[in-house]
Amino acid sequence: MAKRRPFKPGFRPLSKLESKMIQWCINHGIACCVMWAQGHTGPGEDFCVEIIIKGKSNFSPNFKKQEVLEKQIEYYKYYYDKYNKTT
């Protein structure tokens, strides 16, 4: 049996505002998870973001390793701004 490739999209430190947005989203049933790319990928596009909102799942387009963590934060910010009515 072939060995699985390690799943390592990298590391990106978060600011306090980003941590607050992510925590708010998770507490309200919104999660954005980095996953292996779904379906056909372009050269170097190994990752995508799975967006889960109250149990319903959708996948983003495929991204390169350097872009996927930035896109994950962008999705969290988008849903925080869209659904957080207190700001």
PDB file of N, CA, C and O in Angstrom:
ATOM      1  N   MET A   1       0.845  -1.176   0.000  1.00  0.00           N
ATOM      2  CA  MET A   1       0.000   0.000   0.000  1.00  0.00           C
ATOM      3  C   MET A   1       0.893   1.242   0.000  1.00  0.00           C
ATOM      4  O   MET A   1       1.865   1.315   0.752  1.00  0.00           O
ATOM      5  N   ALA A   2       0.561   2.202  -0.836  1.00  0.00           N
ATOM      6  CA  ALA A   2       1.349   3.427  -0.935  1.00  0.00           C
ATOM      7  C   ALA A   2       1.131   4.308   0.289  1.00  0.00           C
ATOM      8  O   ALA A   2       0.050   4.326   0.879  1.00  0.00           O
ATOM      9  N   LYS A   3       2.161   5.024   0.650  1.00  0.00           N
ATOM     10  CA  LYS A   3       2.051   5.950   1.778  1.00  0.00           C
ATOM     11  C   LYS A   3       1.254   7.171   1.362  1.00  0.00           C
ATOM     12  O   LYS A   3       1.309   7.606   0.212  1.00  0.00           O
ATOM     13  N   ARG A   4       0.515   7.714   2.313  1.00  0.00           N
ATOM     14  CA  ARG A   4      -0.221   8.934   2.058  1.00  0.00           C
ATOM     15  C   ARG A   4       0.718  10.128   2.129  1.00  0.00           C
ATOM     16  O   ARG A   4       1.634  10.170   2.951  1.00  0.00           O
ATOM     17  N   ARG A   5       0.478  11.089   1.261  1.00  0.00           N
ATOM     18  CA  ARG A   5       1.264  12.318   1.322  1.00  0.00           C
ATOM     19  C   ARG A   5       0.858  13.096   2.570  1.00  0.00           C
ATOM     20  O   ARG A   5      -0.321  13.111   2.924  1.00  0.00           O
ATOM     21  N   PRO A   6       1.796  13.731   3.232  1.00  0.00           N
ATOM     22  CA  PRO A   6       1.419  14.493   4.423  1.00  0.00           C
ATOM     23  C   PRO A   6       0.561  15.698   4.053  1.00  0.00           C
ATOM     24  O   PRO A   6       0.788  16.343   3.030  1.00  0.00           O
ATOM     25  N   PHE A   7      -0.416  15.990   4.888  1.00  0.00           N
ATOM     26  CA  PHE A   7      -1.331  17.112   4.673  1.00  0.00           C
ATOM     27  C   PHE A   7      -0.761  18.327   5.394  1.00  0.00           C
ATOM     28  O   PHE A   7      -0.940  18.474   6.603  1.00  0.00           O
ATOM     29  N   LYS A   8      -0.081  19.194   4.661  1.00  0.00           N
ATOM     30  CA  LYS A   8       0.561  20.348   5.274  1.00  0.00           C
ATOM     31  C   LYS A   8       0.331  21.600   4.437  1.00  0.00           C
ATOM     32  O   LYS A   8       1.141  21.913   3.564  1.00  0.00           O
ATOM     33  N   PRO A   9      -0.761  22.322   4.687  1.00  0.00           N
ATOM     34  CA  PRO A   9      -0.953  23.558   3.942  1.00  0.00           C
ATOM     35  C   PRO A   9      -0.066  24.683   4.439  1.00  0.00           C
ATOM     36  O   PRO A   9       0.064  25.706   3.767  1.00  0.00           O
ATOM     37  N   GLY A  10       0.545  24.515   5.598  1.00  0.00           N
ATOM     38  CA  GLY A  10       1.426  25.545   6.140  1.00  0.00           C
ATOM     39  C   GLY A  10       0.880  26.134   7.431  1.00  0.00           C
ATOM     40  O   GLY A  10      -0.053  25.599   8.032  1.00  0.00           O
ATOM     41  N   PHE A  11       1.477  27.242   7.845  1.00  0.00           N
ATOM     42  CA  PHE A  11       1.087  27.914   9.080  1.00  0.00           C
ATOM     43  C   PHE A  11       1.000  29.404   8.801  1.00  0.00           C
ATOM     44  O   PHE A  11       1.826  29.963   8.079  1.00  0.00           O
ATOM     45  N   ARG A  12      -0.009  30.039   9.381  1.00  0.00           N
ATOM     46  CA  ARG A  12      -0.177  31.475   9.252  1.00  0.00           C
ATOM     47  C   ARG A  12      -0.624  32.010  10.602  1.00  0.00           C
ATOM     48  O   ARG A  12      -1.687  31.622  11.086  1.00  0.00           O
ATOM     49  N   PRO A  13       0.155  32.893  11.230  1.00  0.00           N
ATOM     50  CA  PRO A  13      -0.275  33.458  12.509  1.00  0.00           C
ATOM     51  C   PRO A  13      -1.501  34.357  12.323  1.00  0.00           C
ATOM     52  O   PRO A  13      -1.661  34.993  11.281  1.00  0.00           O
ATOM     53  N   LEU A  14      -2.358  34.402  13.336  1.00  0.00           N
ATOM     54  CA  LEU A  14      -3.588  35.185  13.269  1.00  0.00           C
ATOM     55  C   LEU A  14      -3.479  36.445  14.122  1.00  0.00           C
ATOM     56  O   LEU A  14      -2.834  36.447  15.170  1.00  0.00           O
ATOM     57  N   SER A  15      -4.116  37.508  13.658  1.00  0.00           N
ATOM     58  CA  SER A  15      -4.212  38.723  14.473  1.00  0.00           C
ATOM     59  C   SER A  15      -5.366  38.537  15.462  1.00  0.00           C
ATOM     60  O   SER A  15      -6.114  37.565  15.358  1.00  0.00           O
ATOM     61  N   LYS A  16      -5.514  39.449  16.410  1.00  0.00           N
ATOM     62  CA  LYS A  16      -6.605  39.349  17.381  1.00  0.00           C
ATOM     63  C   LYS A  16      -7.961  39.483  16.706  1.00  0.00           C
ATOM     64  O   LYS A  16      -8.909  38.791  17.078  1.00  0.00           O
ATOM     65  N   LEU A  17      -8.062  40.366  15.717  1.00  0.00           N
ATOM     66  CA  LEU A  17      -9.325  40.543  15.003  1.00  0.00           C
ATOM     67  C   LEU A  17      -9.693  39.277  14.223  1.00  0.00           C
ATOM     68  O   LEU A  17     -10.853  38.864  14.226  1.00  0.00           O
ATOM     69  N   GLU A  18      -8.716  38.663  13.559  1.00  0.00           N
ATOM     70  CA  GLU A  18      -8.968  37.429  12.823  1.00  0.00           C
ATOM     71  C   GLU A  18      -9.406  36.310  13.766  1.00  0.00           C
ATOM     72  O   GLU A  18     -10.312  35.542  13.441  1.00  0.00           O
ATOM     73  N   SER A  19      -8.770  36.217  14.923  1.00  0.00           N
ATOM     74  CA  SER A  19      -9.165  35.205  15.911  1.00  0.00           C
ATOM     75  C   SER A  19     -10.594  35.432  16.380  1.00  0.00           C
ATOM     76  O   SER A  19     -11.357  34.482  16.553  1.00  0.00           O
ATOM     77  N   LYS A  20     -10.954  36.701  16.586  1.00  0.00           N
ATOM     78  CA  LYS A  20     -12.318  37.043  17.011  1.00  0.00           C
ATOM     79  C   LYS A  20     -13.329  36.651  15.938  1.00  0.00           C
ATOM     80  O   LYS A  20     -14.383  36.100  16.256  1.00  0.00           O
ATOM     81  N   MET A  21     -13.019  36.931  14.660  1.00  0.00           N
ATOM     82  CA  MET A  21     -13.928  36.589  13.568  1.00  0.00           C
ATOM     83  C   MET A  21     -14.106  35.079  13.460  1.00  0.00           C
ATOM     84  O   MET A  21     -15.227  34.596  13.298  1.00  0.00           O
ATOM     85  N   ILE A  22     -13.021  34.339  13.548  1.00  0.00           N
ATOM     86  CA  ILE A  22     -13.079  32.883  13.453  1.00  0.00           C
ATOM     87  C   ILE A  22     -13.889  32.302  14.607  1.00  0.00           C
ATOM     88  O   ILE A  22     -14.723  31.422  14.397  1.00  0.00           O
ATOM     89  N   GLN A  23     -13.650  32.785  15.816  1.00  0.00           N
ATOM     90  CA  GLN A  23     -14.384  32.286  16.978  1.00  0.00           C
ATOM     91  C   GLN A  23     -15.876  32.577  16.855  1.00  0.00           C
ATOM     92  O   GLN A  23     -16.700  31.729  17.198  1.00  0.00           O
ATOM     93  N   TRP A  24     -16.234  33.768  16.369  1.00  0.00           N
ATOM     94  CA  TRP A  24     -17.639  34.123  16.185  1.00  0.00           C
ATOM     95  C   TRP A  24     -18.285  33.173  15.177  1.00  0.00           C
ATOM     96  O   TRP A  24     -19.380  32.664  15.414  1.00  0.00           O
ATOM     97  N   CYS A  25     -17.610  32.936  14.063  1.00  0.00           N
ATOM     98  CA  CYS A  25     -18.153  32.045  13.030  1.00  0.00           C
ATOM     99  C   CYS A  25     -18.364  30.636  13.557  1.00  0.00           C
ATOM    100  O   CYS A  25     -19.416  30.038  13.325  1.00  0.00           O
ATOM    101  N   ILE A  26     -17.390  30.105  14.253  1.00  0.00           N
ATOM    102  CA  ILE A  26     -17.501  28.747  14.793  1.00  0.00           C
ATOM    103  C   ILE A  26     -18.641  28.655  15.796  1.00  0.00           C
ATOM    104  O   ILE A  26     -19.381  27.671  15.809  1.00  0.00           O
ATOM    105  N   ASN A  27     -18.789  29.683  16.641  1.00  0.00           N
ATOM    106  CA  ASN A  27     -19.877  29.690  17.624  1.00  0.00           C
ATOM    107  C   ASN A  27     -21.249  29.779  16.974  1.00  0.00           C
ATOM    108  O   ASN A  27     -22.244  29.391  17.587  1.00  0.00           O
ATOM    109  N   HIS A  28     -21.323  30.278  15.752  1.00  0.00           N
ATOM    110  CA  HIS A  28     -22.594  30.424  15.049  1.00  0.00           C
ATOM    111  C   HIS A  28     -22.772  29.399  13.925  1.00  0.00           C
ATOM    112  O   HIS A  28     -23.585  29.610  13.025  1.00  0.00           O
ATOM    113  N   GLY A  29     -22.037  28.316  13.965  1.00  0.00           N
ATOM    114  CA  GLY A  29     -22.240  27.203  13.042  1.00  0.00           C
ATOM    115  C   GLY A  29     -21.622  27.375  11.670  1.00  0.00           C
ATOM    116  O   GLY A  29     -22.082  26.761  10.708  1.00  0.00           O
ATOM    117  N   ILE A  30     -20.581  28.202  11.556  1.00  0.00           N
ATOM    118  CA  ILE A  30     -19.902  28.419  10.281  1.00  0.00           C
ATOM    119  C   ILE A  30     -18.458  27.958  10.430  1.00  0.00           C
ATOM    120  O   ILE A  30     -17.751  28.410  11.331  1.00  0.00           O
ATOM    121  N   ALA A  31     -18.016  27.062   9.553  1.00  0.00           N
ATOM    122  CA  ALA A  31     -16.639  26.575   9.597  1.00  0.00           C
ATOM    123  C   ALA A  31     -16.049  26.581   8.195  1.00  0.00           C
ATOM    124  O   ALA A  31     -16.729  26.247   7.225  1.00  0.00           O
ATOM    125  N   CYS A  32     -14.795  26.956   8.096  1.00  0.00           N
ATOM    126  CA  CYS A  32     -14.060  26.960   6.830  1.00  0.00           C
ATOM    127  C   CYS A  32     -12.810  26.100   7.033  1.00  0.00           C
ATOM    128  O   CYS A  32     -11.875  26.505   7.724  1.00  0.00           O
ATOM    129  N   CYS A  33     -12.803  24.925   6.431  1.00  0.00           N
ATOM    130  CA  CYS A  33     -11.743  23.950   6.656  1.00  0.00           C
ATOM    131  C   CYS A  33     -10.899  23.769   5.398  1.00  0.00           C
ATOM    132  O   CYS A  33     -11.433  23.643   4.296  1.00  0.00           O
ATOM    133  N   VAL A  34      -9.583  23.756   5.568  1.00  0.00           N
ATOM    134  CA  VAL A  34      -8.675  23.510   4.447  1.00  0.00           C
ATOM    135  C   VAL A  34      -8.629  22.013   4.197  1.00  0.00           C
ATOM    136  O   VAL A  34      -8.441  21.223   5.122  1.00  0.00           O
ATOM    137  N   MET A  35      -8.803  21.627   2.922  1.00  0.00           N
ATOM    138  CA  MET A  35      -8.826  20.218   2.537  1.00  0.00           C
ATOM    139  C   MET A  35      -8.025  20.015   1.263  1.00  0.00           C
ATOM    140  O   MET A  35      -7.634  20.976   0.600  1.00  0.00           O
ATOM    141  N   TRP A  36      -7.782  18.733   0.923  1.00  0.00           N
ATOM    142  CA  TRP A  36      -7.192  18.419  -0.368  1.00  0.00           C
ATOM    143  C   TRP A  36      -8.147  18.857  -1.449  1.00  0.00           C
ATOM    144  O   TRP A  36      -9.359  18.862  -1.237  1.00  0.00           O
ATOM    145  N   ALA A  37      -7.635  19.219  -2.589  1.00  0.00           N
ATOM    146  CA  ALA A  37      -8.438  19.694  -3.721  1.00  0.00           C
ATOM    147  C   ALA A  37      -9.416  18.624  -4.176  1.00  0.00           C
ATOM    148  O   ALA A  37      -9.110  17.432  -4.161  1.00  0.00           O
ATOM    149  N   GLN A  38     -10.592  19.068  -4.580  1.00  0.00           N
ATOM    150  CA  GLN A  38     -11.636  18.178  -5.077  1.00  0.00           C
ATOM    151  C   GLN A  38     -11.609  18.188  -6.601  1.00  0.00           C
ATOM    152  O   GLN A  38     -11.529  19.253  -7.212  1.00  0.00           O
ATOM    153  N   GLY A  39     -11.673  17.035  -7.207  1.00  0.00           N
ATOM    154  CA  GLY A  39     -11.749  16.947  -8.663  1.00  0.00           C
ATOM    155  C   GLY A  39     -10.456  17.333  -9.351  1.00  0.00           C
ATOM    156  O   GLY A  39      -9.371  17.205  -8.785  1.00  0.00           O
ATOM    157  N   HIS A  40     -10.586  17.807 -10.580  1.00  0.00           N
ATOM    158  CA  HIS A  40      -9.433  18.180 -11.409  1.00  0.00           C
ATOM    159  C   HIS A  40      -8.760  19.424 -10.855  1.00  0.00           C
ATOM    160  O   HIS A  40      -9.433  20.403 -10.532  1.00  0.00           O
ATOM    161  N   THR A  41      -7.455  19.392 -10.744  1.00  0.00           N
ATOM    162  CA  THR A  41      -6.710  20.541 -10.239  1.00  0.00           C
ATOM    163  C   THR A  41      -5.728  21.017 -11.287  1.00  0.00           C
ATOM    164  O   THR A  41      -5.256  20.247 -12.124  1.00  0.00           O
ATOM    165  N   GLY A  42      -5.433  22.293 -11.223  1.00  0.00           N
ATOM    166  CA  GLY A  42      -4.406  22.856 -12.085  1.00  0.00           C
ATOM    167  C   GLY A  42      -3.036  22.554 -11.500  1.00  0.00           C
ATOM    168  O   GLY A  42      -2.944  21.955 -10.428  1.00  0.00           O
ATOM    169  N   PRO A  43      -1.984  22.951 -12.174  1.00  0.00           N
ATOM    170  CA  PRO A  43      -0.646  22.690 -11.657  1.00  0.00           C
ATOM    171  C   PRO A  43      -0.408  23.422 -10.327  1.00  0.00           C
ATOM    172  O   PRO A  43      -0.499  24.648 -10.256  1.00  0.00           O
ATOM    173  N   GLY A  44      -0.107  22.661  -9.298  1.00  0.00           N
ATOM    174  CA  GLY A  44       0.195  23.228  -7.991  1.00  0.00           C
ATOM    175  C   GLY A  44      -1.017  23.608  -7.169  1.00  0.00           C
ATOM    176  O   GLY A  44      -0.856  24.073  -6.041  1.00  0.00           O
ATOM    177  N   GLU A  45      -2.216  23.431  -7.679  1.00  0.00           N
ATOM    178  CA  GLU A  45      -3.431  23.754  -6.930  1.00  0.00           C
ATOM    179  C   GLU A  45      -3.889  22.514  -6.171  1.00  0.00           C
ATOM    180  O   GLU A  45      -4.730  21.750  -6.643  1.00  0.00           O
ATOM    181  N   ASP A  46      -3.318  22.334  -4.989  1.00  0.00           N
ATOM    182  CA  ASP A  46      -3.527  21.104  -4.241  1.00  0.00           C
ATOM    183  C   ASP A  46      -4.582  21.207  -3.153  1.00  0.00           C
ATOM    184  O   ASP A  46      -4.969  20.183  -2.589  1.00  0.00           O
ATOM    185  N   PHE A  47      -5.065  22.411  -2.834  1.00  0.00           N
ATOM    186  CA  PHE A  47      -5.955  22.584  -1.689  1.00  0.00           C
ATOM    187  C   PHE A  47      -7.211  23.353  -2.065  1.00  0.00           C
ATOM    188  O   PHE A  47      -7.224  24.122  -3.026  1.00  0.00           O
ATOM    189  N   CYS A  48      -8.273  23.129  -1.284  1.00  0.00           N
ATOM    190  CA  CYS A  48      -9.497  23.915  -1.403  1.00  0.00           C
ATOM    191  C   CYS A  48     -10.011  24.166   0.013  1.00  0.00           C
ATOM    192  O   CYS A  48      -9.486  23.611   0.978  1.00  0.00           O
ATOM    193  N   VAL A  49     -11.030  24.999   0.130  1.00  0.00           N
ATOM    194  CA  VAL A  49     -11.630  25.303   1.423  1.00  0.00           C
ATOM    195  C   VAL A  49     -13.054  24.753   1.420  1.00  0.00           C
ATOM    196  O   VAL A  49     -13.853  25.078   0.542  1.00  0.00           O
ATOM    197  N   GLU A  50     -13.358  23.924   2.405  1.00  0.00           N
ATOM    198  CA  GLU A  50     -14.730  23.441   2.576  1.00  0.00           C
ATOM    199  C   GLU A  50     -15.437  24.396   3.517  1.00  0.00           C
ATOM    200  O   GLU A  50     -14.972  24.637   4.631  1.00  0.00           O
ATOM    201  N   ILE A  51     -16.557  24.939   3.074  1.00  0.00           N
ATOM    202  CA  ILE A  51     -17.325  25.891   3.873  1.00  0.00           C
ATOM    203  C   ILE A  51     -18.574  25.170   4.358  1.00  0.00           C
ATOM    204  O   ILE A  51     -19.392  24.714   3.559  1.00  0.00           O
ATOM    205  N   ILE A  52     -18.714  25.070   5.686  1.00  0.00           N
ATOM    206  CA  ILE A  52     -19.846  24.376   6.286  1.00  0.00           C
ATOM    207  C   ILE A  52     -20.668  25.405   7.052  1.00  0.00           C
ATOM    208  O   ILE A  52     -20.182  26.028   7.996  1.00  0.00           O
ATOM    209  N   ILE A  53     -21.922  25.575   6.633  1.00  0.00           N
ATOM    210  CA  ILE A  53     -22.824  26.510   7.300  1.00  0.00           C
ATOM    211  C   ILE A  53     -24.039  25.725   7.763  1.00  0.00           C
ATOM    212  O   ILE A  53     -24.844  25.265   6.954  1.00  0.00           O
ATOM    213  N   LYS A  54     -24.160  25.579   9.076  1.00  0.00           N
ATOM    214  CA  LYS A  54     -25.276  24.860   9.696  1.00  0.00           C
ATOM    215  C   LYS A  54     -25.504  23.496   9.063  1.00  0.00           C
ATOM    216  O   LYS A  54     -26.637  23.132   8.747  1.00  0.00           O
ATOM    217  N   GLY A  55     -24.432  22.747   8.880  1.00  0.00           N
ATOM    218  CA  GLY A  55     -24.511  21.384   8.385  1.00  0.00           C
ATOM    219  C   GLY A  55     -24.483  21.218   6.878  1.00  0.00           C
ATOM    220  O   GLY A  55     -24.388  20.091   6.393  1.00  0.00           O
ATOM    221  N   LYS A  56     -24.564  22.309   6.117  1.00  0.00           N
ATOM    222  CA  LYS A  56     -24.517  22.226   4.655  1.00  0.00           C
ATOM    223  C   LYS A  56     -23.116  22.575   4.183  1.00  0.00           C
ATOM    224  O   LYS A  56     -22.536  23.575   4.607  1.00  0.00           O
ATOM    225  N   SER A  57     -22.581  21.746   3.307  1.00  0.00           N
ATOM    226  CA  SER A  57     -21.193  21.863   2.888  1.00  0.00           C
ATOM    227  C   SER A  57     -21.080  22.335   1.444  1.00  0.00           C
ATOM    228  O   SER A  57     -21.843  21.907   0.578  1.00  0.00           O
ATOM    229  N   ASN A  58     -20.114  23.225   1.193  1.00  0.00           N
ATOM    230  CA  ASN A  58     -19.769  23.684  -0.155  1.00  0.00           C
ATOM    231  C   ASN A  58     -18.253  23.744  -0.251  1.00  0.00           C
ATOM    232  O   ASN A  58     -17.562  23.908   0.754  1.00  0.00           O
ATOM    233  N   PHE A  59     -17.741  23.608  -1.474  1.00  0.00           N
ATOM    234  CA  PHE A  59     -16.297  23.658  -1.681  1.00  0.00           C
ATOM    235  C   PHE A  59     -15.926  24.875  -2.516  1.00  0.00           C
ATOM    236  O   PHE A  59     -16.635  25.251  -3.449  1.00  0.00           O
ATOM    237  N   SER A  60     -14.811  25.476  -2.164  1.00  0.00           N
ATOM    238  CA  SER A  60     -14.282  26.608  -2.921  1.00  0.00           C
ATOM    239  C   SER A  60     -13.540  26.080  -4.145  1.00  0.00           C
ATOM    240  O   SER A  60     -13.322  24.874  -4.270  1.00  0.00           O
ATOM    241  N   PRO A  61     -13.152  26.980  -5.048  1.00  0.00           N
ATOM    242  CA  PRO A  61     -12.235  26.556  -6.120  1.00  0.00           C
ATOM    243  C   PRO A  61     -10.903  26.109  -5.508  1.00  0.00           C
ATOM    244  O   PRO A  61     -10.659  26.323  -4.321  1.00  0.00           O
ATOM    245  N   ASN A  62     -10.069  25.503  -6.301  1.00  0.00           N
ATOM    246  CA  ASN A  62      -8.778  25.018  -5.821  1.00  0.00           C
ATOM    247  C   ASN A  62      -7.759  26.155  -5.769  1.00  0.00           C
ATOM    248  O   ASN A  62      -7.777  27.064  -6.600  1.00  0.00           O
ATOM    249  N   PHE A  63      -6.867  26.085  -4.771  1.00  0.00           N
ATOM    250  CA  PHE A  63      -5.849  27.105  -4.565  1.00  0.00           C
ATOM    251  C   PHE A  63      -4.481  26.476  -4.396  1.00  0.00           C
ATOM    252  O   PHE A  63      -4.355  25.292  -4.084  1.00  0.00           O
ATOM    253  N   LYS A  64      -3.475  27.279  -4.604  1.00  0.00           N
ATOM    254  CA  LYS A  64      -2.101  26.845  -4.346  1.00  0.00           C
ATOM    255  C   LYS A  64      -1.838  26.885  -2.845  1.00  0.00           C
ATOM    256  O   LYS A  64      -2.573  27.512  -2.082  1.00  0.00           O
ATOM    257  N   LYS A  65      -0.792  26.215  -2.452  1.00  0.00           N
ATOM    258  CA  LYS A  65      -0.447  26.091  -1.038  1.00  0.00           C
ATOM    259  C   LYS A  65      -0.256  27.461  -0.381  1.00  0.00           C
ATOM    260  O   LYS A  65      -0.668  27.657   0.763  1.00  0.00           O
ATOM    261  N   GLN A  66       0.357  28.399  -1.079  1.00  0.00           N
ATOM    262  CA  GLN A  66       0.635  29.711  -0.516  1.00  0.00           C
ATOM    263  C   GLN A  66      -0.635  30.556  -0.373  1.00  0.00           C
ATOM    264  O   GLN A  66      -0.663  31.484   0.436  1.00  0.00           O
ATOM    265  N   GLU A  67      -1.676  30.256  -1.136  1.00  0.00           N
ATOM    266  CA  GLU A  67      -2.890  31.067  -1.140  1.00  0.00           C
ATOM    267  C   GLU A  67      -3.993  30.536  -0.233  1.00  0.00           C
ATOM    268  O   GLU A  67      -4.838  31.313   0.213  1.00  0.00           O
ATOM    269  N   VAL A  68      -4.012  29.253   0.048  1.00  0.00           N
ATOM    270  CA  VAL A  68      -5.170  28.634   0.674  1.00  0.00           C
ATOM    271  C   VAL A  68      -5.443  29.171   2.081  1.00  0.00           C
ATOM    272  O   VAL A  68      -6.608  29.347   2.437  1.00  0.00           O
ATOM    273  N   LEU A  69      -4.436  29.434   2.880  1.00  0.00           N
ATOM    274  CA  LEU A  69      -4.668  29.939   4.232  1.00  0.00           C
ATOM    275  C   LEU A  69      -5.190  31.367   4.209  1.00  0.00           C
ATOM    276  O   LEU A  69      -6.008  31.738   5.050  1.00  0.00           O
ATOM    277  N   GLU A  70      -4.726  32.177   3.252  1.00  0.00           N
ATOM    278  CA  GLU A  70      -5.252  33.534   3.090  1.00  0.00           C
ATOM    279  C   GLU A  70      -6.727  33.480   2.680  1.00  0.00           C
ATOM    280  O   GLU A  70      -7.545  34.245   3.192  1.00  0.00           O
ATOM    281  N   LYS A  71      -7.059  32.584   1.766  1.00  0.00           N
ATOM    282  CA  LYS A  71      -8.446  32.438   1.314  1.00  0.00           C
ATOM    283  C   LYS A  71      -9.347  31.964   2.446  1.00  0.00           C
ATOM    284  O   LYS A  71     -10.498  32.390   2.540  1.00  0.00           O
ATOM    285  N   GLN A  72      -8.837  31.090   3.303  1.00  0.00           N
ATOM    286  CA  GLN A  72      -9.616  30.615   4.436  1.00  0.00           C
ATOM    287  C   GLN A  72      -9.989  31.796   5.339  1.00  0.00           C
ATOM    288  O   GLN A  72     -11.137  31.900   5.771  1.00  0.00           O
ATOM    289  N   ILE A  73      -9.047  32.673   5.624  1.00  0.00           N
ATOM    290  CA  ILE A  73      -9.315  33.853   6.449  1.00  0.00           C
ATOM    291  C   ILE A  73     -10.289  34.788   5.728  1.00  0.00           C
ATOM    292  O   ILE A  73     -11.165  35.370   6.368  1.00  0.00           O
ATOM    293  N   GLU A  74     -10.150  34.940   4.406  1.00  0.00           N
ATOM    294  CA  GLU A  74     -11.074  35.785   3.643  1.00  0.00           C
ATOM    295  C   GLU A  74     -12.507  35.253   3.752  1.00  0.00           C
ATOM    296  O   GLU A  74     -13.444  36.038   3.895  1.00  0.00           O
ATOM    297  N   TYR A  75     -12.684  33.939   3.688  1.00  0.00           N
ATOM    298  CA  TYR A  75     -14.019  33.362   3.823  1.00  0.00           C
ATOM    299  C   TYR A  75     -14.580  33.611   5.216  1.00  0.00           C
ATOM    300  O   TYR A  75     -15.746  33.980   5.357  1.00  0.00           O
ATOM    301  N   TYR A  76     -13.764  33.414   6.244  1.00  0.00           N
ATOM    302  CA  TYR A  76     -14.234  33.706   7.599  1.00  0.00           C
ATOM    303  C   TYR A  76     -14.640  35.171   7.711  1.00  0.00           C
ATOM    304  O   TYR A  76     -15.687  35.465   8.287  1.00  0.00           O
ATOM    305  N   LYS A  77     -13.856  36.089   7.185  1.00  0.00           N
ATOM    306  CA  LYS A  77     -14.177  37.518   7.246  1.00  0.00           C
ATOM    307  C   LYS A  77     -15.474  37.805   6.497  1.00  0.00           C
ATOM    308  O   LYS A  77     -16.310  38.566   6.984  1.00  0.00           O
ATOM    309  N   TYR A  78     -15.652  37.208   5.322  1.00  0.00           N
ATOM    310  CA  TYR A  78     -16.864  37.419   4.535  1.00  0.00           C
ATOM    311  C   TYR A  78     -18.107  37.014   5.326  1.00  0.00           C
ATOM    312  O   TYR A  78     -19.070  37.777   5.406  1.00  0.00           O
ATOM    313  N   TYR A  79     -18.088  35.819   5.905  1.00  0.00           N
ATOM    314  CA  TYR A  79     -19.261  35.340   6.626  1.00  0.00           C
ATOM    315  C   TYR A  79     -19.456  36.076   7.951  1.00  0.00           C
ATOM    316  O   TYR A  79     -20.589  36.243   8.402  1.00  0.00           O
ATOM    317  N   TYR A  80     -18.382  36.510   8.567  1.00  0.00           N
ATOM    318  CA  TYR A  80     -18.498  37.328   9.779  1.00  0.00           C
ATOM    319  C   TYR A  80     -19.184  38.646   9.445  1.00  0.00           C
ATOM    320  O   TYR A  80     -20.111  39.058  10.141  1.00  0.00           O
ATOM    321  N   ASP A  81     -18.734  39.307   8.388  1.00  0.00           N
ATOM    322  CA  ASP A  81     -19.336  40.581   7.983  1.00  0.00           C
ATOM    323  C   ASP A  81     -20.785  40.406   7.526  1.00  0.00           C
ATOM    324  O   ASP A  81     -21.624  41.270   7.784  1.00  0.00           O
ATOM    325  N   LYS A  82     -21.081  39.308   6.856  1.00  0.00           N
ATOM    326  CA  LYS A  82     -22.419  39.079   6.319  1.00  0.00           C
ATOM    327  C   LYS A  82     -23.447  38.797   7.407  1.00  0.00           C
ATOM    328  O   LYS A  82     -24.555  39.330   7.359  1.00  0.00           O
ATOM    329  N   TYR A  83     -23.100  37.972   8.380  1.00  0.00           N
ATOM    330  CA  TYR A  83     -24.082  37.506   9.367  1.00  0.00           C
ATOM    331  C   TYR A  83     -23.993  38.201  10.715  1.00  0.00           C
ATOM    332  O   TYR A  83     -24.930  38.086  11.506  1.00  0.00           O
ATOM    333  N   ASN A  84     -22.931  38.905  11.014  1.00  0.00           N
ATOM    334  CA  ASN A  84     -22.819  39.574  12.320  1.00  0.00           C
ATOM    335  C   ASN A  84     -23.496  40.931  12.217  1.00  0.00           C
ATOM    336  O   ASN A  84     -22.959  41.859  11.611  1.00  0.00           O
ATOM    337  N   LYS A  85     -24.663  41.039  12.805  1.00  0.00           N
ATOM    338  CA  LYS A  85     -25.467  42.261  12.711  1.00  0.00           C
ATOM    339  C   LYS A  85     -25.159  43.269  13.814  1.00  0.00           C
ATOM    340  O   LYS A  85     -25.723  44.363  13.810  1.00  0.00           O
ATOM    341  N   THR A  86     -24.274  42.931  14.765  1.00  0.00           N
ATOM    342  CA  THR A  86     -23.990  43.841  15.875  1.00  0.00           C
ATOM    343  C   THR A  86     -22.965  44.902  15.531  1.00  0.00           C
ATOM    344  O   THR A  86     -22.797  45.856  16.290  1.00  0.00           O
ATOM    345  N   THR A  87     -22.254  44.761  14.378  1.00  0.00           N
ATOM    346  CA  THR A  87     -21.235  45.752  14.043  1.00  0.00           C
ATOM    347  C   THR A  87     -21.797  46.856  13.179  1.00  0.00           C
ATOM    348  O   THR A  87     -21.071  47.777  12.803  1.00  0.00           O
TER     349      THR A  87
END
